Protein backbone atom coordinates (compact mmCIF):
# COMPACT_ATOMS: atom_id res chain seq x y z
CA UNK A 1 0.00 0.00 0.00
CA UNK A 2 1.30 3.46 -0.90
CA UNK A 3 1.48 5.75 2.08
CA UNK A 4 1.60 9.51 2.54
CA UNK A 5 4.63 10.07 4.75
CA UNK A 6 4.41 13.02 7.15
CA UNK A 7 7.76 13.17 8.97
CA UNK A 8 10.27 15.27 7.09
CA UNK A 9 11.15 18.95 7.42
CA UNK A 10 9.40 22.07 6.13
CA UNK A 11 10.78 23.86 3.07
CA UNK A 12 9.63 27.10 1.55
CA UNK A 13 10.69 29.24 -1.60
CA UNK A 14 9.93 29.37 -5.28
CA UNK A 15 13.31 30.82 -6.30
CA UNK A 16 15.22 28.73 -8.83
CA UNK A 17 17.79 26.20 -7.62
CA UNK A 18 20.42 27.82 -9.82
CA UNK A 19 20.25 31.15 -7.96
CA UNK A 20 23.04 31.77 -5.45
CA UNK A 21 21.96 30.12 -2.19
CA UNK A 22 23.19 32.92 0.06
CA UNK A 23 21.26 35.50 -1.95
CA UNK A 24 18.21 33.25 -1.62
CA UNK A 25 18.69 32.98 2.15
CA UNK A 26 18.91 36.77 2.27
CA UNK A 27 15.75 37.00 0.16
CA UNK A 28 13.87 34.72 2.55
CA UNK A 29 14.85 36.66 5.68
CA UNK A 30 14.24 40.00 3.98
CA UNK A 31 10.79 38.79 2.89
CA UNK A 32 9.94 37.70 6.44
CA UNK A 33 11.24 40.98 7.87
CA UNK A 34 9.28 43.10 5.38
CA UNK A 35 6.11 41.22 6.35
CA UNK A 36 6.68 41.88 10.08
CA UNK A 37 7.34 38.20 10.73
CA UNK A 38 10.95 38.37 11.86
CA UNK A 39 13.70 40.56 13.27
CA UNK A 40 17.07 39.07 14.11
CA UNK A 41 20.41 37.85 12.83
CA UNK A 42 21.88 34.79 11.09
CA UNK A 43 25.38 33.35 10.82
CA UNK A 44 26.56 30.43 8.70
CA UNK A 45 30.11 29.14 9.23
CA UNK A 46 31.94 26.57 7.10
CA UNK A 47 34.90 25.34 9.10
CA UNK A 48 36.20 28.47 10.75
CA UNK A 49 35.08 30.75 7.92
CA UNK A 50 31.87 32.78 8.22
CA UNK A 51 30.17 32.52 4.82
CA UNK A 52 26.98 34.42 5.67
CA UNK A 53 26.34 37.00 8.38
CA UNK A 54 23.52 39.52 8.37
CA UNK A 55 20.98 41.16 10.67
CA UNK A 56 17.42 42.27 9.90
CA UNK A 57 15.17 44.79 11.60
CA UNK A 58 15.96 46.95 14.61
CA UNK A 59 18.01 46.81 17.77
CA UNK A 60 15.98 49.72 19.17
CA UNK A 61 12.78 50.62 17.32
CA UNK A 62 11.96 53.72 19.39
CA UNK A 63 15.25 55.33 18.40
CA UNK A 64 15.33 53.83 14.86
CA UNK A 65 18.61 51.99 15.49
CA UNK A 66 18.93 49.22 12.94
CA UNK A 67 20.53 45.91 13.84
CA UNK A 68 23.83 44.84 12.25
CA UNK A 69 25.81 41.62 12.39
CA UNK A 70 27.64 43.18 15.38
CA UNK A 71 24.40 43.62 17.33
CA UNK A 72 24.41 41.58 20.55
CA UNK A 73 21.40 39.53 21.59
CA UNK A 74 20.41 37.63 24.71
CA UNK A 75 20.81 33.91 23.97
CA UNK A 76 18.78 32.36 26.79
CA UNK A 77 19.44 28.68 27.38
CA UNK A 78 22.32 28.43 24.91
CA UNK A 79 24.11 29.79 28.00
CA UNK A 80 23.81 26.25 29.37
CA UNK A 81 26.28 24.96 26.77
CA UNK A 82 28.82 27.54 27.99
CA UNK A 83 28.15 26.46 31.58
CA UNK A 84 28.53 22.76 30.76
CA UNK A 85 31.79 23.48 28.91
CA UNK A 86 33.24 25.20 32.00
CA UNK A 87 32.12 22.28 34.19
CA UNK A 88 33.90 19.84 31.86
CA UNK A 89 37.05 21.99 32.05
CA UNK A 90 36.92 21.83 35.85
CA UNK A 91 36.55 18.06 35.64
CA UNK A 92 39.59 17.89 33.35
CA UNK A 93 41.48 19.98 35.93
CA UNK A 94 40.47 17.39 38.57
CA UNK A 95 38.67 20.03 40.62
CA UNK A 96 35.39 18.16 40.17
CA UNK A 97 34.05 14.77 39.13
CA UNK A 98 30.87 13.81 37.28
CA UNK A 99 30.08 11.63 40.30
CA UNK A 100 30.56 14.47 42.81
CA UNK A 101 27.41 15.04 44.85
CA UNK A 102 25.52 18.28 45.20
CA UNK A 103 25.68 18.04 48.99
CA UNK A 104 29.27 19.33 48.85
CA UNK A 105 28.07 22.65 47.43
CA UNK A 106 24.37 23.03 48.19
CA UNK A 107 23.59 20.63 51.06
CA UNK A 108 20.13 22.06 51.77
CA UNK A 109 18.69 20.95 48.39
CA UNK A 110 16.46 17.92 48.85
CA UNK A 111 18.30 14.71 47.81
CA UNK A 112 21.56 16.67 47.52
CA UNK A 113 23.42 13.57 48.75
CA UNK A 114 22.02 11.61 45.77
CA UNK A 115 22.26 14.24 43.03
CA UNK A 116 25.48 14.12 40.99
CA UNK A 117 27.11 16.69 38.70
CA UNK A 118 26.14 14.39 35.83
CA UNK A 119 22.50 14.50 36.97
CA UNK A 120 22.57 18.30 36.98
CA UNK A 121 24.12 18.45 33.50
CA UNK A 122 21.52 16.03 32.07
CA UNK A 123 18.45 17.43 33.91
CA UNK A 124 17.91 14.22 35.89
CA UNK A 125 17.68 15.66 39.42
CA UNK A 126 13.99 15.96 40.26
CA UNK A 127 14.51 19.64 41.19
CA UNK A 128 11.62 21.95 40.30
CA UNK A 129 12.26 24.56 37.57
CA UNK A 130 12.24 27.95 39.31
CA UNK A 131 11.43 29.80 36.05
CA UNK A 132 8.82 27.66 34.27
CA UNK A 133 7.23 25.79 37.17
CA UNK A 134 7.42 28.42 39.88
CA UNK A 135 6.85 32.16 40.02
CA UNK A 136 9.31 34.89 40.95
CA UNK A 137 7.45 37.65 42.79
CA UNK A 138 7.82 41.41 42.42
CA UNK A 139 9.55 41.39 45.81
CA UNK A 140 11.99 38.76 44.53
CA UNK A 141 12.95 40.95 41.57
CA UNK A 142 13.54 43.92 43.89
CA UNK A 143 15.88 41.97 46.15
CA UNK A 144 19.45 43.23 46.50
CA UNK A 145 20.63 39.63 46.25
CA UNK A 146 18.38 37.92 43.71
CA UNK A 147 20.74 34.95 43.28
CA UNK A 148 20.49 34.14 46.97
CA UNK A 149 16.69 34.45 46.81
CA UNK A 150 16.63 31.90 43.98
CA UNK A 151 19.07 29.55 45.76
CA UNK A 152 16.76 29.62 48.80
CA UNK A 153 13.76 28.84 46.59
CA UNK A 154 15.61 25.83 45.15
CA UNK A 155 16.62 24.71 48.65
CA UNK A 156 12.96 24.59 49.71
CA UNK A 157 11.55 22.65 46.73
CA UNK A 158 10.13 19.18 47.26
CA UNK A 159 11.76 16.66 44.92
CA UNK A 160 9.61 15.67 41.92
CA UNK A 161 11.31 12.29 41.43
CA UNK A 162 14.33 10.28 42.54
CA UNK A 163 17.61 11.52 41.06
CA UNK A 164 18.64 9.88 37.76
CA UNK A 165 15.30 8.07 37.44
CA UNK A 166 13.98 10.31 34.64
CA UNK A 167 14.50 13.51 32.65
CA UNK A 168 12.88 16.88 33.39
CA UNK A 169 14.30 20.08 31.92
CA UNK A 170 14.87 22.47 34.83
CA UNK A 171 16.69 25.80 34.81
CA UNK A 172 17.39 25.20 38.51
CA UNK A 173 19.98 22.57 37.58
CA UNK A 174 22.14 25.00 35.64
CA UNK A 175 21.60 27.79 38.17
CA UNK A 176 23.19 25.45 40.70
CA UNK A 177 25.99 24.54 38.28
CA UNK A 178 26.77 28.26 37.97
CA UNK A 179 27.02 28.44 41.76
CA UNK A 180 29.32 25.40 41.81
CA UNK A 181 31.60 27.09 39.25
CA UNK A 182 31.80 30.20 41.46
CA UNK A 183 32.45 28.19 44.63
CA UNK A 184 35.22 26.09 43.04
CA UNK A 185 37.03 28.92 41.25
CA UNK A 186 36.40 31.70 43.77
CA UNK A 187 35.56 33.89 40.78
CA UNK A 188 32.26 35.07 39.31
CA UNK A 189 30.48 33.17 36.57
CA UNK A 190 31.06 36.20 34.32
CA UNK A 191 34.83 36.02 34.92
CA UNK A 192 34.86 32.29 34.21
CA UNK A 193 33.03 32.78 30.92
CA UNK A 194 35.51 35.51 29.97
CA UNK A 195 38.69 33.64 30.93
CA UNK A 196 37.78 30.07 30.06
CA UNK A 197 35.89 30.60 26.80
CA UNK A 198 35.81 34.15 25.42
CA UNK A 199 39.53 34.96 25.79
CA UNK A 200 40.60 31.41 25.02
CA UNK A 201 39.06 31.30 21.53
CA UNK A 202 38.86 35.02 20.76
CA UNK A 203 35.13 35.71 20.87
CA UNK A 204 34.50 39.41 20.31
CA UNK A 205 30.89 39.97 21.38
CA UNK A 206 30.09 37.44 24.13
CA UNK A 207 29.82 38.11 27.86
CA UNK A 208 27.66 37.83 30.95
CA UNK A 209 26.12 41.31 31.45
CA UNK A 210 26.07 43.12 34.77
CA UNK A 211 23.45 45.73 33.80
CA UNK A 212 20.37 46.07 31.66
CA UNK A 213 20.46 46.60 27.88
CA UNK A 214 22.90 49.28 26.78
CA UNK A 215 22.30 50.32 23.17
CA UNK A 216 25.63 52.18 23.17
CA UNK A 217 27.32 48.76 23.53
CA UNK A 218 25.41 47.49 20.47
CA UNK A 219 23.02 45.45 22.63
CA UNK A 220 19.35 45.24 21.66
CA UNK A 221 15.81 44.85 22.93
CA UNK A 222 13.27 42.15 22.10
CA UNK A 223 9.80 42.80 20.68
CA UNK A 224 6.34 41.32 20.17
CA UNK A 225 4.16 42.18 17.17
CA UNK A 226 0.70 43.31 18.28
CA UNK A 227 -0.87 43.03 14.83
CA UNK A 228 0.05 46.58 13.90
CA UNK A 229 3.40 47.49 15.45
CA UNK A 230 6.31 45.95 17.37
CA UNK A 231 6.08 46.43 21.15
CA UNK A 232 9.15 46.29 23.40
CA UNK A 233 9.18 43.39 25.88
CA UNK A 234 10.14 44.22 29.51
CA UNK A 235 13.68 43.26 30.48
CA UNK A 236 14.79 40.75 33.08
CA UNK A 237 17.82 41.31 35.27
CA UNK A 238 20.78 39.12 34.26
CA UNK A 239 20.79 37.20 37.57
CA UNK A 240 17.24 35.96 36.94
CA UNK A 241 18.61 33.41 34.48
CA UNK A 242 22.31 33.45 35.53
CA UNK A 243 24.23 30.35 34.33
CA UNK A 244 21.01 28.87 32.95
CA UNK A 245 20.35 31.68 30.46
CA UNK A 246 22.04 35.03 31.11
CA UNK A 247 24.73 35.37 28.42
CA UNK A 248 24.70 37.93 25.58
CA UNK A 249 26.29 37.05 22.22
CA UNK A 250 26.01 37.21 18.42
CA UNK A 251 25.33 34.45 15.87
CA UNK A 252 28.91 34.81 14.57
CA UNK A 253 30.30 34.23 18.06
CA UNK A 254 27.96 31.29 18.70
CA UNK A 255 29.05 29.47 15.54
CA UNK A 256 32.68 30.16 16.47
CA UNK A 257 32.02 28.76 19.96
CA UNK A 258 30.54 25.55 18.55
CA UNK A 259 33.40 25.16 16.04
CA UNK A 260 35.91 25.52 18.89
CA UNK A 261 33.99 23.11 21.13
CA UNK A 262 33.87 20.40 18.46
CA UNK A 263 37.47 20.86 17.37
CA UNK A 264 39.35 20.43 20.63
CA UNK A 265 39.90 24.10 21.47
CA UNK A 266 37.87 24.15 24.71
CA UNK A 267 37.68 20.60 26.03
CA UNK A 268 39.25 17.25 25.23
CA UNK A 269 37.51 14.85 22.84
CA UNK A 270 36.68 12.56 25.76
CA UNK A 271 34.86 15.43 27.47
CA UNK A 272 33.03 16.32 24.27
CA UNK A 273 31.93 12.69 23.92
CA UNK A 274 30.44 12.91 27.41
CA UNK A 275 28.62 16.12 26.48
CA UNK A 276 27.23 14.41 23.36
CA UNK A 277 26.04 11.39 25.36
CA UNK A 278 22.26 11.80 25.08
CA UNK A 279 19.99 10.55 27.84
CA UNK A 280 16.31 10.90 26.98
CA UNK A 281 17.40 13.11 24.08
CA UNK A 282 19.58 15.48 26.14
CA UNK A 283 23.34 15.45 26.67
CA UNK A 284 25.37 17.83 28.80
CA UNK A 285 23.75 20.96 27.35
CA UNK A 286 23.78 19.48 23.85
CA UNK A 287 20.80 18.20 21.87
CA UNK A 288 20.48 16.80 18.37
CA UNK A 289 18.44 18.57 15.68
CA UNK A 290 17.59 16.36 12.68
CA UNK A 291 17.45 17.81 9.19
CA UNK A 292 16.74 14.93 6.84
CA UNK A 293 19.57 12.43 7.30
CA UNK A 294 21.76 15.09 8.94
CA UNK A 295 21.97 15.53 12.70
CA UNK A 296 23.16 18.86 14.12
CA UNK A 297 24.37 19.19 17.71
CA UNK A 298 23.44 22.34 19.57
CA UNK A 299 20.96 24.07 21.84
CA UNK A 300 18.04 26.48 21.73
CA UNK A 301 17.31 29.44 23.96
CA UNK A 302 14.51 31.81 24.89
CA UNK A 303 14.44 34.76 27.27
CA UNK A 304 12.13 37.79 27.27
CA UNK A 305 11.15 37.56 23.58
CA UNK A 306 14.56 36.59 22.28
CA UNK A 307 14.61 33.22 20.53
CA UNK A 308 17.95 31.63 19.69
CA UNK A 309 19.36 28.45 18.22
CA UNK A 310 22.86 27.25 17.39
CA UNK A 311 23.75 24.01 15.65
CA UNK A 312 26.86 22.27 14.36
CA UNK A 313 26.96 19.41 11.85
CA UNK A 314 30.37 17.68 12.21
CA UNK A 315 30.23 15.80 8.89
CA UNK A 316 30.01 19.05 6.91
CA UNK A 317 31.85 21.16 9.51
CA UNK A 318 28.86 23.50 9.26
CA UNK A 319 27.80 25.86 12.02
CA UNK A 320 24.54 27.80 11.96
CA UNK A 321 23.03 30.23 14.45
CA UNK A 322 19.84 32.25 14.28
CA UNK A 323 18.86 34.74 16.98
CA UNK A 324 15.42 36.36 16.82
CA UNK A 325 14.50 39.54 18.70
CA UNK A 326 11.15 40.04 16.95
CA UNK A 327 9.00 36.94 17.09
CA UNK A 328 5.98 36.74 14.78
CA UNK A 329 6.80 33.50 12.95
CA UNK A 330 7.98 30.07 14.04
CA UNK A 331 11.77 30.12 14.51
CA UNK A 332 12.06 26.44 13.65
CA UNK A 333 10.32 27.04 10.32
CA UNK A 334 12.75 29.86 9.54
CA UNK A 335 15.72 27.63 10.34
CA UNK A 336 14.36 24.84 8.17
CA UNK A 337 13.97 27.31 5.31
CA UNK A 338 17.57 28.46 5.75
CA UNK A 339 18.95 24.91 5.73
CA UNK A 340 16.71 23.91 2.83
CA UNK A 341 18.18 26.72 0.75
CA UNK A 342 21.73 26.00 1.92
CA UNK A 343 21.42 22.36 0.85
CA UNK A 344 19.74 23.38 -2.43
CA UNK A 345 16.36 21.82 -1.70
CA UNK A 346 13.30 23.21 -3.54
CA UNK A 347 10.41 24.75 -1.58
CA UNK A 348 7.87 27.72 -1.73
CA UNK A 349 8.03 30.96 0.30
CA UNK A 350 5.32 31.10 3.00
CA UNK A 351 2.24 32.92 1.71
CA UNK A 352 0.91 35.59 4.04
CA UNK A 353 -2.13 36.43 1.91
CA UNK A 354 -5.44 35.68 3.63
CA UNK A 355 -7.75 33.47 1.57
CA UNK A 356 -11.46 34.36 1.77
CA UNK A 357 -13.38 31.85 3.90
CA UNK A 358 -15.96 31.43 1.11
CA UNK A 359 -13.21 30.11 -1.14
CA UNK A 360 -11.99 27.68 1.54
CA UNK A 361 -15.50 26.41 2.23
CA UNK A 362 -15.71 25.08 -1.36
CA UNK A 363 -12.96 22.59 -0.53
CA UNK A 364 -14.43 21.18 2.71
CA UNK A 365 -15.44 17.52 2.56
CA UNK A 366 -14.28 13.91 2.30
CA UNK A 367 -12.18 12.85 -0.67
CA UNK A 368 -11.26 9.44 -2.06
CA UNK A 369 -8.85 8.23 -4.73
CA UNK A 370 -8.95 5.25 -7.09
CA UNK A 371 -5.16 5.20 -7.04
CA UNK A 372 -4.57 4.92 -3.31
CA UNK A 373 -6.87 3.45 -0.58
CA UNK A 374 -6.51 6.43 1.71
CA UNK A 375 -9.38 8.85 2.35
CA UNK A 376 -8.62 12.50 3.14
CA UNK A 377 -10.92 14.85 5.04
CA UNK A 378 -10.62 18.60 4.44
CA UNK A 379 -11.93 21.01 7.09
CA UNK A 380 -11.41 24.62 8.21
CA UNK A 381 -9.90 25.79 11.48
CA UNK A 382 -9.02 29.39 12.36
CA UNK A 383 -9.23 30.48 8.73
CA UNK A 384 -6.95 27.74 7.37
CA UNK A 385 -7.55 24.40 5.67
CA UNK A 386 -6.84 21.28 7.70
CA UNK A 387 -6.30 17.86 6.09
CA UNK A 388 -6.50 14.49 7.77
CA UNK A 389 -5.77 11.17 6.08
CA UNK A 390 -7.32 7.93 7.34
CA UNK A 391 -5.57 6.75 10.50
CA UNK A 392 -3.18 9.70 10.59
CA UNK A 393 -2.93 12.97 12.49
CA UNK A 394 -4.40 16.12 10.96
CA UNK A 395 -2.06 18.66 9.39
CA UNK A 396 -2.44 22.32 8.34
CA UNK A 397 -2.33 23.44 4.70
CA UNK A 398 -0.56 26.67 3.81
CA UNK A 399 -1.95 28.62 0.85
CA UNK A 400 0.29 29.34 -2.14
CA UNK A 401 -2.74 30.67 -4.01
CA UNK A 402 -6.52 30.28 -3.88
CA UNK A 403 -6.22 26.79 -5.42
CA UNK A 404 -2.75 25.58 -4.36
CA UNK A 405 -1.95 24.52 -0.79
CA UNK A 406 1.06 22.84 0.80
CA UNK A 407 2.01 20.92 3.94
CA UNK A 408 5.66 21.91 4.05
CA UNK A 409 6.74 19.36 6.67
CA UNK A 410 6.01 16.38 4.39
CA UNK A 411 6.51 18.02 1.01
CA UNK A 412 2.80 17.66 0.17
CA UNK A 413 1.09 19.89 -2.39
CA UNK A 414 -2.65 19.89 -3.09
CA UNK A 415 -4.12 21.58 -6.16
CA UNK A 416 -7.91 22.03 -5.97
CA UNK A 417 -10.36 22.28 -8.88
CA UNK A 418 -14.15 22.11 -8.45
CA UNK A 419 -14.88 18.93 -6.43
CA UNK A 420 -11.44 17.35 -6.74
CA UNK A 421 -7.77 17.89 -6.06
CA UNK A 422 -4.41 16.49 -7.15
CA UNK A 423 -2.07 15.50 -4.33
CA UNK A 424 1.65 15.67 -5.14
CA UNK A 425 4.37 14.19 -2.95
CA UNK A 426 7.79 12.75 -3.63
CA UNK A 427 7.40 12.99 -7.40
CA UNK A 428 4.09 11.09 -7.34
CA UNK A 429 0.57 12.34 -8.14
CA UNK A 430 -2.74 11.09 -6.78
CA UNK A 431 -6.14 12.24 -8.03
CA UNK A 432 -8.83 12.74 -5.38
CA UNK A 433 -12.57 13.33 -5.84
CA UNK A 434 -15.05 14.63 -3.27
CA UNK A 435 -17.58 12.02 -2.10
Number of C-alpha atoms within 10 A of each C-alpha: 6 8 9 17 13 15 10 14 19 23 25 24 20 11 17 13 15 7 11 13 19 16 11 19 21 18 15 21 23 18 15 20 17 13 11 19 19 26 26 28 27 27 24 27 23 17 17 13 13 16 11 17 19 18 24 23 22 22 27 18 17 10 9 10 14 14 22 17 18 20 22 26 28 34 30 27 27 27 27 30 27 23 27 24 23 22 24 24 18 17 14 15 10 9 12 18 16 15 12 16 21 23 16 11 17 17 13 17 22 20 20 19 16 16 23 22 22 20 24 28 24 29 27 26 31 26 29 23 18 21 14 12 9 11 10 15 8 8 8 16 16 10 11 9 11 18 19 13 16 21 18 13 16 23 16 14 17 13 15 11 16 14 21 17 11 15 18 18 18 22 24 25 26 27 26 23 24 23 18 20 21 16 13 12 13 11 11 15 22 18 16 22 22 17 12 15 22 19 13 13 17 13 18 13 20 25 20 23 17 11 9 12 20 11 15 7 11 18 21 24 24 27 26 19 15 9 9 7 10 17 15 18 15 10 13 14 16 21 21 20 23 26 32 27 27 25 24 21 24 27 33 28 21 26 29 24 24 25 25 18 22 19 16 13 15 22 19 15 14 12 20 19 14 14 22 19 16 16 14 13 12 21 23 27 25 25 23 19 17 13 14 10 6 12 16 21 20 24 23 23 19 18 18 17 20 24 25 28 24 26 25 26 21 16 9 11 14 20 29 27 27 28 28 27 30 28 20 20 14 11 18 15 16 21 18 17 27 25 19 22 25 15 11 15 14 16 20 15 16 21 13 12 10 11 16 11 13 8 11 17 14 12 22 17 16 17 20 20 19 10 11 14 12 17 17 21 17 21 19 17 8 7 13 17 21 18 20 16 18 11 9 12 9 15 17 19 20 19 21 19 13 14 16 16 20 24 21 23 18 18 22 18 22 24 17 18 13 10 14 18 22 16 19 17 15 11 6 7 13 15 17 23 19 18 11
